Amino acid sequence: MKHVWAGLAAGLMGCATPTGAGGASFTKADLDASLDARIAAEDRGDGPGATAAGDALSRRMEPWAVFISDMSGFSKLTREKGIAWFLSQIRRMERVALPLLARHQVELVKQYGDDLFIVSKDPARLVAFARDFLAALEAERAKGHPLRVSIGIASGEVLRVGADLFGEPVNRASKLGEDLGEPGELLLGVEVFEALGPAAGTGCVLEPEGTRGAKFPFARCGEAPEAAR
């Protein structure tokens, strides 16, 4: 369903609170030029040139904590209630997120359908935002609005290209938030969990590799799976 919302996120994007310029000024055109230089060097057999072009791109990478959330359980309800209902629920989610983005000083990079992509240099800020976001959505749910999300947060070296993010932490945050997380859950990469102080990590349980089929260990915070359904 994400394609129905691809062009409608400008309001939320415009209100995001940036934490720093980072790589946001590196555009798709810049990326294409860097990759074309590497491809040209490869094609002419210039190994050092290809390596240099790749190294130049690698130097663009920066350490970021990455938050990716996914709304849960909407496919069946949308078939029953229609697209306007679905979009209104996304808008409700936005209205919950906006003040929290500013309060925690984290940066919304993009919204893709009902997914939010948020970054911070400080993993603890993202975790605090995630906890408040889940609590606020639960308050909406208590009013009869079925707003539930699963959230994944990972950190490491990331390449930012305009409103896009590339890197292993992005892949893991996506896996945690979109594939492994249950509604109402916050899943953290081990590196994020270890970066938190004891108080910030309260309520999180380390899960070994293989849990839910994951190829890496992670920390589970929030509701147990059986309570989240």
N, C-alpha and C positions, 0 to 999 in steps of 0.2 A: 504493500500500500504506500510505500514511501514516495513513489513517483507522483502521487497526487498532491504532495506538499512541497515539491522541490523548489518552487519559485515563491513561496509565501512566508519565508522566514526573515525578511528584511527588518521588521520591527524588533524582533528579539535580538538579532545580530547588532543592530544599531545601539542597543542599550547595554550591551555587554561591557564589562569593566576590564580593560586590558591591564596586565601585570608587567608589561614591557614589550618593546618592539620585536624582540626575538628575530625569527626568520620570516616574519610576516611580509616584509618588503621584497623578499625573493619571490619572483613571479613565475608563472608557468612558462612564459617566454624565456626567462633566465634559465630555468631548468632545461628547457628544450635546447638552448644554445650550448649548455654544458654537456648534455648528453650527445648532441651532434658532434661536438669536438672530440669526445671520447670515441664515438663510432668512426669518425673520419680517421683518427689515429689507428684504431684497430684495423680498418680496411687497408691502410697503407703499410701495415706491418710495423708500426711504430709503437712497440711495447712501452718504452719510457713515456711517450706522449700520452698514451692511453692511461697509464698509471697516474701521471701528473693531473690529467683531467679528472680522474676519479678522486684523487686526493683533494683537489680543489673543492669538489662537491662535498666530500666528507667533512671538510672544515666548516661547512655551513651547518652542520648538525650541532644541536645544543641539548643540554639536559633539561627535560621537561617531565612533569607528572601529567598523565593523560587520563581523563575521565570520559567514559562512554556509557550512555544509558539507553535503555530500550523499554518502551512501553509494552505492557503485558496483557494478553487475553482479549485483544480487540477484534480479531478476525471474524469470529462468529457474531459478536454484537453488531459489528459494522454491517454485515450481511442483513441482519434483522432491522437495524435502525437507520441505515443509510449513511452516505458520505458526509452529509452536513453534520450529523451527530459526531462522527469520527473526528472531523476537523475541529468541532467545538471542544472536544476533549483535549486535543493537542493545544488549543488556545488556553484552556484552563491550566494545563501544565505550564505553559509559558508564563502565565500570570503568577504562578507560584514561584517559578524560577527567577524571574527578573529581579525582585528585591534581594534575593539571596545571593545572586551573582555580585551585586554591588556590595552587600554587607561583608562577604568573605573575600572580596577583591580577587576573584578568579575570572578568567577570560573565556568567553564563548567563542570558539573558533568557527564553528558552523553548526547548523541544524540540518539533518538529512531525514526527511520524513518525521517520524516520532523519536528519532535518536538525537541526543545532544552530545557534542564533542567539546570538551572544556579542558583548559590547561592551566597550570600554575607552575612556577618554579619551586613552590613549597608544597610537598605532598600533604602535609598536615592541613593546609588550607582546603585542599580538595576533599579530604576526608571529612573535615568539619562541615563543608558545604553539602556533601553527600548525605551526611546524617540529618542535617536540618531539612534538606530537600525531601528525604523519605518521610520525616516526621510531618512536614507540611502537607505532603500528599495523603498521608494517613488521615489527617484532619479533614481534607476534602472528601476522602472516601467515607468518613463517618457521616458526612452530609448527604451521601447517596451518589457521589460521583466516583465511578470505578477507576480511579487514577492509581495505577501501580506500575512501578518500574523496577528493573534490575540494573545494577550499576557495577561496572568494572573500572578499577584504577590500577595503572602500572606506570613505572617511571624508567627513564634511561635516555639514551641519545635519540633525538628526533630531528628529522628534516621538515621544516615548515615551508610550504610553497603556497603563498597566498592563504586561502582558506582550507588547504589540504595538509595532512600530516602523514609522514612516512617514517617507518622504523619499527623495530621489533616491539617496543613498548606499546605502540598503537595496535599491533596485531594481538598482543596479549590482553590489552584493555577491552578490545572488541570481543575476543573469545570469552572473557570473564563476564562482560556485561550483556552480550547478546545471546551467547550459546549456553554458558554454564549457570548463569545466575537465575535464581527463582524470583518470582515477584516479591518485592519488598526487601531483597537482599543486596548487600554491598560486598563485593569480592575484591580483594586486594592482591596484587603481586607481592611476593615475599619481600622484595626490596622496599616496597612502600610500608608494609607492616613493620619491618625492622627499623625504618626511619622514624616511626612514630615513638613518642615517649610513652611510658607505661599508662598514663591517664588516657591519652588519645587512642591507644590500642585496646582499651577495655572493651570486653564483649566480643572480641575477635578470636577465632579458633583456627590454628594452622591445620591445613588439610594436606596430606601427602600426595605426591604425584600419582596419578591414576584415579583420584577421586572424581566421580562423574565423567570419567574418560579423559581427564586433562593430562597433557603430556608434561606438566610442570606443577609444582606445589603452589598453593595459594592460601590466603587467609579468608575465612568466611566471617562476616560481621552482620549482625541483625538477626532476623527471624530464622529459626530452623526451617528447613524446606517444608516439613509437614504443616507448619503453622502458616506458611506463606500462601498456600493454595486456597 
